Amino acid sequence: MLRWLRGFVLPGVACQKDEDDLRYEILFQDLDSDGDGLVNIVELQEGLKNWGLSSGQNSEE
């Protein structure tokens, strides 16, 4: 029974992980505007502003 359940549940979990990884990769690429593989504070603030989100302190309203 456990073997059947494991085969039924785990492939779905693996698929969800792949989808999550893809979402994070797209998010990161969107934030990394200069393509250096890092997201600095300016890129993060600009990304949040572009998405219509507040970046916290000193955010423009």
C-alpha positions in Angstrom: 0.0 0.0 0.0 2.8 2.4 0.9 4.6 1.7 -2.3 1.5 2.5 -4.3 0.8 5.6 -2.4 4.4 6.8 -2.8 4.2 6.3 -6.6 0.9 8.2 -6.7 1.9 11.2 -4.6 5.6 11.8 -5.4 5.3 12.4 -9.1 2.9 15.3 -8.4 5.2 16.8 -5.9 8.1 16.6 -8.3 6.0 18.3 -11.0 5.0 21.1 -8.6 8.7 21.6 -7.7 9.6 22.0 -11.4 6.8 24.5 -11.8 8.0 26.4 -8.7 11.6 26.4 -9.9 10.5 27.8 -13.3 8.5 30.6 -11.6 11.4 31.6 -9.5 13.8 31.6 -12.5 11.4 33.8 -14.4 11.0 36.1 -11.4 14.8 36.3 -11.0 15.4 37.0 -14.6 12.9 39.8 -14.5 14.5 41.4 -11.5 18.1 41.0 -12.8 17.9 43.8 -15.3 21.6 44.0 -16.0 22.0 40.3 -16.4 25.0 39.9 -14.0 23.4 37.0 -12.1 22.7 39.1 -9.0 19.8 41.2 -7.9 21.0 44.4 -6.1 18.8 46.7 -4.1 18.2 49.1 -7.0 17.0 46.3 -9.3 14.8 45.0 -6.5 13.2 48.4 -5.9 12.7 49.0 -9.6 11.2 45.5 -10.1 8.8 46.1 -7.2 7.9 49.5 -8.6 7.3 48.0 -12.1 4.9 45.4 -10.5 3.1 48.1 -8.7 4.3 47.0 -5.2 5.8 49.1 -2.5 9.5 48.6 -1.6 9.1 49.8 2.0 10.9 52.8 3.3 10.9 55.9 1.1 8.6 54.3 -1.4 6.8 56.7 -3.6 3.0 56.8 -3.3 
